[in-house]
Amino acid sequence: MDAMIIEQARGSKRDDGTSTRDPEASFTRKGGETYHGYKGHINADRSALVTDYRFSDAAPHDSNFIDELTQDEEQMVMADTAYRSARREERLAARGVACAIAFKRQRGQGDLPPLLKKLNRMIASVRAVVEHPFAWMRQMGYRRVRYRGRRRNELDFALNLIAYNWKRSLSLLRAG
């Protein structure tokens, strides 16, 4: 489970006072930088095939979509620290699903205890496969959206995921 920010042009003011900015895109901050655009949220299995996705403007937090994307999961949910919450852990446990969401420090806490650090490293090594679709999409030139409007950009995102899954499945066939 992870998300990718896909930037949209910020637009410019026209002489008549209107703007060329995409009205459906929004702003978000990450790492102290401001981005304007959309977010693609994906769920991938251990073989790095994308099993489900959601597409939104950039404003919603990544964790808003994890419950939808993992509702059919029966074994384990792996994600980074942005997705961890006590309520989510309880809901996963109630369904009998193992919660392998990375641990985060609590406010005012120094470092994580050594055991939690070790668990986070183990989670990260398996969770890294969810980054493969995003890396492939960036390598293919998908860094910015191509259209104005959410529907067209969502279709473009979905087609990129289909192309990635097709390429990945051929790689898996050759390896197997």
C-alpha positions in Angstrom: 0.0 0.0 0.0 1.5 3.3 -1.0 0.7 6.6 -2.8 2.4 8.7 -5.5 2.0 12.5 -6.1 1.5 13.3 -9.7 2.0 17.0 -10.4 -0.2 19.2 -12.5 0.8 22.6 -13.9 -0.1 25.3 -11.5 -1.5 27.4 -14.2 -1.3 31.1 -14.8 -3.6 34.2 -14.6 -5.2 35.3 -17.8 -5.8 38.9 -18.7 -9.5 38.6 -18.0 -8.8 37.5 -14.4 -9.5 33.8 -14.9 -6.8 31.1 -14.4 -5.5 28.2 -16.5 -5.2 26.1 -13.3 -6.9 22.7 -13.2 -9.8 23.3 -10.8 -10.0 19.6 -9.8 -6.3 19.4 -8.8 -5.3 20.5 -5.3 -2.2 21.3 -3.2 -0.3 19.1 -0.7 2.9 19.3 1.2 5.6 16.6 1.4 9.0 17.0 2.8 8.6 20.7 3.2 7.7 21.2 -0.5 4.4 22.2 -2.0 2.9 20.1 -4.8 -0.1 20.8 -7.0 -1.9 17.9 -8.7 -3.3 14.5 -7.9 -2.4 11.3 -6.0 -2.5 7.7 -7.2 -2.9 5.2 -4.4 -2.1 1.5 -5.1 -2.2 -1.8 -3.4 0.3 -4.4 -4.7 0.8 -8.0 -3.8 4.2 -9.7 -2.9 5.0 -10.2 -6.6 4.7 -6.4 -7.2 1.5 -6.7 -9.3 -1.0 -3.9 -8.6 -4.2 -5.4 -7.3 -6.3 -2.2 -6.8 -5.9 1.5 -7.0 -7.7 4.8 -6.2 -7.0 8.2 -7.7 -7.7 11.5 -5.9 -6.7 15.1 -5.8 -3.5 15.7 -3.9 -5.1 17.0 -0.7 -6.4 13.9 1.1 -4.0 12.1 3.4 -2.6 8.8 2.0 -4.2 6.9 4.9 -7.7 7.8 3.7 -7.7 5.0 1.1 -6.0 2.1 2.9 -9.3 0.6 4.3 -10.9 0.6 0.9 -7.9 -0.8 -0.8 -7.3 -3.6 1.7 -10.9 -4.6 2.5 -10.5 -8.0 0.6 -7.1 -8.8 2.2 -7.2 -11.9 4.2 -3.6 -12.4 5.4 -1.5 -9.3 6.0 -1.5 -5.6 5.4 1.9 -3.9 4.9 2.4 -0.2 4.7 4.6 2.7 5.9 4.1 4.7 9.1 1.6 7.1 7.5 -1.0 4.4 7.6 -0.6 3.2 11.3 -3.4 3.9 13.7 -4.7 2.1 16.8 -8.2 1.9 15.3 -6.9 0.4 12.0 -4.9 -2.2 14.0 -8.0 -3.2 15.9 -10.1 -3.5 12.7 -7.5 -5.6 11.0 -7.2 -7.9 14.1 -11.0 -8.3 14.2 -10.9 -9.6 10.6 -8.0 -11.9 11.5 -5.5 -9.9 9.3 -2.0 -9.4 10.4 -1.0 -5.8 10.8 2.5 -5.2 9.4 2.3 -1.4 9.2 5.6 0.2 10.2 5.8 1.6 13.7 6.3 5.3 14.3 7.7 7.3 17.2 5.3 8.9 19.5 5.4 12.6 20.2 8.2 13.3 22.7 9.7 9.8 22.3 13.4 9.4 21.5 14.3 6.6 19.2 12.1 3.5 18.7 13.1 0.6 20.8 15.6 -1.8 19.1 12.9 -4.5 18.6 10.5 -2.1 16.8 13.4 -0.8 14.6 14.2 -4.4 13.6 10.5 -5.0 12.8 10.4 -1.8 10.7 13.4 -3.0 8.7 11.8 -6.4 8.1 8.5 -4.7 7.0 10.4 -2.3 4.7 12.3 -5.0 2.9 9.0 -6.7 1.9 7.1 -3.5 1.5 9.6 -2.2 -1.0 7.9 -4.1 -3.9 5.0 -1.6 -3.8 7.5 1.1 -5.0 8.3 -0.9 -8.2 5.1 0.3 -10.1 5.9 3.9 -9.2 9.5 3.6 -10.2 8.6 2.0 -13.5 6.0 4.7 -14.2 8.5 7.5 -13.5 11.1 5.7 -15.7 8.5 5.7 -18.5 8.1 9.4 -18.2 4.9 9.5 -16.0 5.9 12.3 -13.6 3.2 14.8 -14.4 -0.4 14.5 -15.4 -1.1 15.0 -19.1 -4.6 16.4 -19.0 -6.9 18.8 -17.2 -9.6 17.2 -15.0 -9.6 14.2 -12.7 -11.5 11.7 -14.9 -9.0 11.9 -17.8 -6.0 11.8 -15.5 -7.5 8.8 -13.6 -7.9 6.9 -16.8 -4.3 7.7 -17.8 -3.1 6.5 -14.4 -5.1 3.3 -14.7 -3.7 2.6 -18.2 -0.2 3.1 -16.8 -1.0 0.5 -14.1 -2.3 -1.9 -16.7 0.9 -1.5 -18.8 3.0 -2.0 -15.7 1.1 -5.2 -14.7 1.4 -6.5 -18.2 5.1 -5.9 -18.2 5.5 -7.3 -14.7 3.5 -10.5 -15.5 5.7 -11.2 -18.5 8.8 -10.8 -16.3 7.3 -13.2 -13.7 6.5 -15.8 -16.5 10.1 -15.7 -17.7 11.4 -16.0 -14.1 9.1 -18.9 -13.2 
